Amino acid sequence: MKKIKKDLKNRKEEELQKIKKEEEDLGYNNVSIHLDIMVSEETSLINEFLFSFLVAKFYTTNGNIIYIPNNIKIYVEVSNSFENYLKKFGILNVFEIKNIALGELPELELEEYIKQIFNIFF
């Protein structure tokens, strides 16, 4: 049984090293993740996810491992509501918080080909 656990641990470590190597090879320049948090009754699940994703930089679900390289920025947006998200999801208080009013939204920087796609639809 100990040998099986050791083998699994070694395989997991090998996979993580392989992922880290791929991360270095790809570079991931100018990549960021935007999480949008909305009203939910699943507070404990969201807190668990936020801790894993923001602090540990990985999340596992259904046997899949999601690893977030350190050079990728993660932005968390909470919906504008009457709920106090900073109280409900205390892990968010650990990070820099910036409130952006609707009139202060920065202009969206899109590549020219993406602008052309949006022009087709709008």
Stockholm file with secondary structure:
# STOCKHOLM 1.0

chainA/1-122         MKKIKKDLKNRKEEELQKIKKEEEDLGYNNVSIHLDIMVSEETSLINEFLFSFLVAKFYTTNGNIIYIPNNIKIYVEVSNSFENYLKKFGILNVFEIKNIALGELPELELEEYIKQIFNIFF
#=GR chainA/1-122 SS CHHHHHHHHHHHHHHHHHHHHHHHHHCCTTCEEEEEECCCSCHHHHHHHHIIIIIISEEEETTEEEECCTTSEEEEEECCSSSCHHHHTGGGGGSCCCCCCGGGCCCCCCCHHHHHHHHHHC
#=GC SS_cons         CHHHHHHHHHHHHHHHHHHHHHHHHHCCTTCEEEEEECCCSCHHHHHHHHIIIIIISEEEETTEEEECCTTSEEEEEECCSSSCHHHHTGGGGGSCCCCCCGGGCCCCCCCHHHHHHHHHHC
//
